[in-house]
Amino acid sequence: MQKKYLAIYQDLLKRIKEHHWREQEMLPSENELSTMYDASRETIRKTLDILVREGYIQKVRGKGSVIINRHMHHFPVSGIQSFKELSQKLNLDAKTYVHQLVLKKPRDEIQDQLNLSKDERVWSVARIREIDDEKVILDKDYFVKAYVPELTVDVCENSIYEYLEGSLGLEISFAEKEITVEEPTDEDYRLLDMEGFTNIVIIKSRVYLKDASLFQYTVSRHRPDKFKFVDFARRS
């Protein structure tokens, strides 16, 4: 006999796919679902957890479960693209706000990530990305001053890569990336529109030039409902 939570999952999934509830609409509460399916709240939670893992719903603290827009923007993890390039490619209604731009000694973590000595300097850039009038990405970039002598707010608001390649003549070649899902920090809640969201997707990148010089370290923090992180793989 099929376990009850799986039968409930299949029925809820069928209803979601048939648009019984619209995208961004709240599912019935756990109590309502318990009554609807004559099941315990623990059984309902197991069902909802599967729908969360498969990307059909997002649990919003204090509100319940919301139907996710399945037509999320595809974020190409394997590529190296500026936010401006990605926005143009996906035709996003996007804006960039420079929260911080300073030249400083790197703290220990950044020093280790960029293999720097204590005397070297980095440009620390924090930018907030707004899509469809919602602040959903916090990008923190660290550029080694030896490769990037100057940075301005205007450059950071437009496209740093456009400046690096077009004005400085740097040849950006490849990157190492790490993706994790973590709990949002106080800073995430303060700078992004994170009300109700209990996790954030973090992409950390170490970016190299054509001669294999490591010149950039980035921590990009994404609200989980706007992007689907995709990659291309081939069996060799």
VMD Tcl script that draws the C-alpha trace (Angstrom):
set ca {
  {0.00 0.00 0.00}
  {1.28 3.44 -0.88}
  {2.25 5.62 2.06}
  {-0.33 8.28 2.80}
  {1.99 11.27 2.47}
  {2.98 10.13 -1.04}
  {-0.67 9.82 -2.08}
  {-1.34 13.33 -0.75}
  {1.78 14.60 -2.53}
  {0.59 13.18 -5.87}
  {-2.85 14.73 -5.43}
  {-1.44 18.15 -4.49}
  {1.04 17.99 -7.36}
  {-1.78 17.19 -9.80}
  {-3.77 20.16 -8.50}
  {-0.77 22.48 -8.78}
  {-0.03 21.37 -12.37}
  {-3.69 21.83 -13.29}
  {-3.52 25.39 -11.83}
  {-6.02 24.73 -9.08}
  {-3.96 27.41 -7.29}
  {-2.32 30.23 -9.22}
  {1.39 31.01 -9.06}
  {2.22 33.14 -6.00}
  {-1.05 32.00 -4.34}
  {-0.88 30.45 -0.88}
  {-1.70 26.78 -0.39}
  {-4.25 25.97 2.31}
  {-2.70 25.96 5.78}
  {-1.32 22.78 7.35}
  {-4.43 22.57 9.52}
  {-6.71 22.94 6.49}
  {-4.76 20.31 4.56}
  {-4.91 17.97 7.56}
  {-8.68 18.28 7.56}
  {-8.92 18.03 3.77}
  {-6.94 14.78 3.65}
  {-7.85 13.42 7.11}
  {-4.14 13.25 7.93}
  {-1.86 14.33 10.76}
  {0.13 17.56 10.50}
  {3.34 15.47 10.49}
  {2.09 13.67 7.37}
  {1.22 17.01 5.74}
  {4.67 18.40 6.58}
  {6.32 15.40 4.87}
  {4.22 16.09 1.80}
  {5.06 19.78 1.75}
  {8.77 19.05 2.22}
  {8.75 17.04 -1.02}
  {7.03 19.88 -2.88}
  {9.65 22.29 -1.52}
  {12.55 20.06 -2.62}
  {11.07 19.71 -6.10}
  {10.62 23.46 -6.47}
  {6.81 23.67 -6.55}
  {6.31 25.61 -3.34}
  {8.28 27.87 -1.00}
  {7.58 27.93 2.73}
  {7.22 31.50 3.92}
  {7.72 32.03 7.63}
  {4.55 33.11 9.40}
  {2.41 32.81 6.27}
  {2.43 29.24 4.95}
  {3.38 27.77 1.57}
  {3.27 29.74 -1.66}
  {3.12 28.30 -5.20}
  {6.39 29.12 -6.95}
  {6.58 30.56 -10.42}
  {8.05 27.60 -12.33}
  {9.16 29.92 -15.12}
  {12.11 31.16 -13.12}
  {15.06 32.83 -14.80}
  {17.82 30.39 -15.72}
  {21.09 31.37 -14.09}
  {24.01 29.72 -15.97}
  {26.31 28.57 -13.20}
  {29.03 27.29 -15.53}
  {29.45 30.55 -17.44}
  {31.12 33.83 -16.52}
  {28.64 36.60 -17.19}
  {28.19 40.05 -15.74}
  {24.83 40.92 -14.25}
  {24.34 43.45 -17.06}
  {24.95 40.75 -19.69}
  {22.58 38.34 -17.93}
  {19.89 41.01 -17.54}
  {20.04 41.86 -21.24}
  {20.01 38.20 -22.26}
  {16.96 37.42 -20.09}
  {15.30 40.78 -20.78}
  {15.01 41.54 -17.07}
  {13.65 44.74 -15.60}
  {16.74 45.17 -13.45}
  {18.63 47.88 -11.57}
  {21.92 47.95 -9.66}
  {22.60 49.98 -6.52}
  {26.14 50.39 -5.18}
  {25.97 49.88 -1.41}
  {29.72 50.08 -0.80}
  {32.92 50.81 -2.72}
  {36.14 50.99 -0.69}
  {39.83 50.24 -1.15}
  {41.13 48.43 1.91}
  {43.30 45.74 3.41}
  {41.46 42.42 3.02}
  {40.29 40.61 6.12}
  {41.73 37.14 6.70}
  {39.06 35.23 4.77}
  {39.42 37.41 1.64}
  {43.20 37.36 1.95}
  {43.12 33.55 1.97}
  {40.67 33.31 -0.94}
  {42.80 35.59 -3.13}
  {46.19 34.30 -1.91}
  {47.27 37.80 -0.91}
  {49.91 39.13 1.45}
  {48.91 41.39 4.34}
  {50.24 44.47 2.55}
  {48.14 44.09 -0.61}
  {44.89 45.97 -1.16}
  {41.52 45.01 -2.62}
  {38.56 46.92 -3.93}
  {35.55 45.83 -1.87}
  {32.31 46.33 -3.81}
  {28.83 45.55 -2.49}
  {25.96 45.87 -4.97}
  {22.24 45.28 -4.55}
  {20.45 43.89 -7.63}
  {16.80 44.75 -8.07}
  {14.56 42.72 -10.41}
  {10.92 43.68 -11.02}
  {11.13 46.25 -8.19}
  {12.33 43.66 -5.65}
  {15.83 43.59 -4.18}
  {16.78 39.93 -4.63}
  {20.59 39.68 -5.04}
  {23.46 40.97 -2.91}
  {26.78 40.78 -4.76}
  {30.01 41.22 -2.82}
  {33.09 41.48 -5.06}
  {36.74 41.77 -4.12}
  {39.21 42.83 -6.83}
  {42.99 42.80 -6.36}
  {44.24 46.38 -6.76}
  {47.38 45.19 -8.59}
  {45.11 44.21 -11.52}
  {42.37 46.83 -11.03}
  {44.05 50.14 -10.12}
  {40.86 52.23 -10.08}
  {37.12 51.71 -9.66}
  {34.30 54.25 -9.56}
  {30.66 54.13 -8.52}
  {29.61 54.79 -12.13}
  {31.57 51.75 -13.34}
  {30.10 49.58 -10.58}
  {26.55 50.67 -11.39}
  {27.04 49.89 -15.08}
  {29.33 46.86 -15.60}
  {32.69 46.20 -13.97}
  {33.54 43.48 -16.51}
  {32.79 45.86 -19.39}
  {35.28 48.28 -17.82}
  {37.91 45.63 -17.06}
  {37.85 44.18 -20.55}
  {37.15 47.32 -22.57}
  {39.17 49.96 -20.70}
  {41.84 47.99 -18.83}
  {42.29 45.28 -21.46}
  {42.10 42.39 -18.99}
  {41.33 38.93 -20.41}
  {38.96 37.15 -18.03}
  {39.26 33.42 -18.59}
  {37.81 30.97 -16.04}
  {36.36 30.62 -12.55}
  {36.00 28.14 -9.70}
  {32.52 28.16 -8.17}
  {30.88 26.80 -5.04}
  {27.12 26.81 -4.39}
  {25.53 26.49 -0.95}
  {22.13 27.15 0.62}
  {22.23 28.84 4.01}
  {20.11 30.81 6.45}
  {19.96 34.53 5.64}
  {22.06 36.89 7.76}
  {20.86 40.09 9.40}
  {22.53 41.94 6.52}
  {20.55 39.91 3.96}
  {17.30 40.84 5.70}
  {18.37 44.48 5.94}
  {19.49 44.96 2.32}
  {17.24 42.54 0.41}
  {13.47 41.96 0.27}
  {13.65 38.76 2.31}
  {10.49 38.92 4.40}
  {9.29 35.38 5.05}
  {12.20 33.66 3.28}
  {14.24 31.29 5.42}
  {17.10 30.41 3.08}
  {19.38 32.08 0.57}
  {21.44 30.64 -2.30}
  {25.12 31.60 -2.18}
  {27.52 31.34 -5.13}
  {31.18 31.89 -4.30}
  {33.54 32.42 -7.24}
  {37.29 32.76 -7.65}
  {37.91 34.31 -11.06}
  {41.15 34.10 -13.06}
  {42.70 35.93 -15.99}
  {44.01 34.26 -19.14}
  {47.48 33.91 -17.60}
  {45.88 32.09 -14.61}
  {46.28 35.09 -12.28}
  {43.63 35.11 -9.55}
  {42.21 38.63 -9.48}
  {38.62 38.42 -8.14}
  {36.66 36.74 -5.38}
  {32.86 37.08 -5.34}
  {30.12 36.09 -2.91}
  {26.74 36.38 -4.63}
  {23.69 35.96 -2.38}
  {20.38 35.17 -4.15}
  {16.82 35.04 -2.88}
  {15.75 31.50 -3.84}
  {12.57 32.23 -5.80}
  {13.86 34.23 -8.78}
  {16.49 32.01 -10.37}
  {16.88 28.39 -11.40}
  {20.58 27.55 -11.27}
  {21.47 25.48 -14.31}
  {24.59 23.82 -15.70}
  {25.54 21.81 -18.76}
  {27.24 18.46 -18.29}
  {28.61 15.92 -20.72}
  {29.61 12.34 -19.99}
  {33.22 11.87 -21.08}
}
mol new
graphics top color blue
foreach p $ca { graphics top sphere $p radius 0.5 }
foreach p [lrange $ca 0 end-1] q [lrange $ca 1 end] { graphics top cylinder $p $q radius 0.2 }
display resetview
